[in-house]
Amino acid sequence: MNILAVVPRLYVSDLQTHLEFYKILLEQETPHEFQMNGTHVIRFTNLLLIEELNETIKNHVAATIIIDDLNEVRKLILNYNGVMITEPIQVPTGIKMIVRHPDGNIIEYIEPTLK
């Protein structure tokens, strides 16, 4: 058995409000949209956005995203009213920051030392 992919889920209260942000972040203009058991889902190549009106967004890191340009994603997050929780800092694996996306999810970004 081979794992072909691991696709994290992020819960948001309103998909349409946050769709443009994720299209830019993930560089995917036309994700697949569908409903499953009455729940609206948007499937990007490597991320599921799930609209969950009753979901309380938890105060923990929902996902770690490895990125090639931390400054570029930092600007995008701030332009969409995201919040820096931890400014970029050097760690053994590269540079990391922790942010709260505009939808409330907490994400850790890492720009690796070796690319």
C-alpha positions as CSV (number, residue, x, y, z in Angstrom):
1,M,0.0,0.0,0.0
2,N,1.3,3.4,-1.0
3,I,-0.1,6.7,0.4
4,L,-0.7,8.9,-2.7
5,A,-1.6,12.1,-0.8
6,V,-2.6,13.5,2.5
7,V,-5.2,16.2,2.2
8,P,-5.8,18.4,5.3
9,R,-9.2,19.8,6.1
10,L,-9.8,23.4,7.1
11,Y,-13.2,24.4,8.5
12,V,-14.6,27.8,7.7
13,S,-17.9,29.5,8.5
14,D,-18.4,30.9,5.0
15,L,-16.7,29.4,2.0
16,Q,-17.4,32.2,-0.4
17,T,-16.0,34.8,1.9
18,H,-12.6,33.0,2.0
19,L,-12.4,31.4,-1.4
20,E,-10.4,34.1,-3.2
21,F,-7.7,34.0,-0.4
22,Y,-7.2,30.3,-0.9
23,K,-7.3,30.5,-4.7
24,I,-4.3,32.9,-4.5
25,L,-2.5,31.1,-1.7
26,L,-2.8,27.7,-3.4
27,E,-2.4,29.1,-7.0
28,Q,-5.5,27.1,-8.2
29,E,-8.2,29.1,-9.9
30,T,-10.9,26.5,-10.3
31,P,-11.2,24.1,-7.4
32,H,-13.8,21.4,-7.4
33,E,-17.0,22.4,-5.4
34,F,-19.5,19.9,-4.2
35,Q,-21.9,19.1,-1.4
36,M,-21.8,16.0,0.8
37,N,-24.6,15.3,3.2
38,G,-25.7,18.9,3.0
39,T,-22.2,20.2,3.7
40,H,-20.6,22.5,1.2
41,V,-17.0,21.4,0.3
42,I,-14.3,23.0,-1.9
43,R,-11.5,20.6,-3.0
44,F,-8.2,22.1,-4.0
45,T,-5.5,19.8,-5.2
46,N,-4.0,19.6,-1.7
47,L,-6.6,21.1,0.7
48,L,-10.3,20.6,1.6
49,L,-12.2,23.7,2.7
50,I,-15.3,22.6,4.5
51,E,-18.1,25.0,5.4
52,E,-19.2,24.3,9.0
53,L,-21.4,26.8,10.5
54,N,-21.4,25.2,14.0
55,E,-17.7,24.4,14.1
56,T,-15.8,26.2,16.7
57,I,-12.4,27.0,15.2
58,K,-9.9,25.6,17.7
59,N,-6.9,27.5,19.0
60,H,-4.3,25.1,17.7
61,V,-2.3,24.7,14.5
62,A,-4.6,23.2,12.0
63,A,-1.8,22.5,9.4
64,T,1.8,23.1,8.6
65,I,2.5,24.3,5.1
66,I,5.9,24.2,3.6
67,I,6.4,27.2,1.3
68,D,9.2,28.5,-0.9
69,D,8.7,32.2,0.0
70,L,7.6,33.1,3.5
71,N,7.6,36.9,2.8
72,E,5.2,36.5,-0.1
73,V,2.7,34.5,1.8
74,R,3.0,36.8,4.8
75,K,2.0,39.8,2.6
76,L,-0.9,37.8,1.2
77,I,-2.2,36.9,4.7
78,L,-1.9,40.5,6.0
79,N,-3.6,41.9,2.9
80,Y,-6.6,39.6,3.7
81,N,-6.7,40.7,7.3
82,G,-5.0,37.7,8.7
83,V,-3.0,38.0,12.0
84,M,0.6,37.2,12.7
85,I,0.8,35.0,15.9
86,T,4.5,34.4,15.6
87,E,6.7,36.6,13.4
88,P,9.1,34.7,11.2
89,I,11.9,33.1,13.3
90,Q,14.8,30.8,12.5
91,V,14.3,27.2,13.5
92,P,16.5,24.1,12.8
93,T,14.5,23.3,9.6
94,G,14.4,26.8,8.2
95,I,12.3,29.9,9.0
96,K,8.8,29.5,10.4
97,M,5.9,31.7,11.3
98,I,2.5,31.0,12.8
99,V,-0.6,33.0,11.5
100,R,-4.3,33.1,11.9
101,H,-5.9,33.1,8.5
102,P,-8.8,35.4,7.8
103,D,-11.1,32.5,8.3
104,G,-9.8,31.9,11.9
105,N,-7.7,28.8,11.2
106,I,-4.2,28.8,12.7
107,I,-1.5,27.7,10.2
108,E,2.2,27.2,10.6
109,Y,4.3,28.1,7.6
110,I,7.9,26.9,7.1
111,E,10.4,28.0,4.5
112,P,13.0,25.2,4.6
113,T,16.7,26.0,4.7
114,L,17.3,23.5,1.9
115,K,15.0,23.9,-1.1
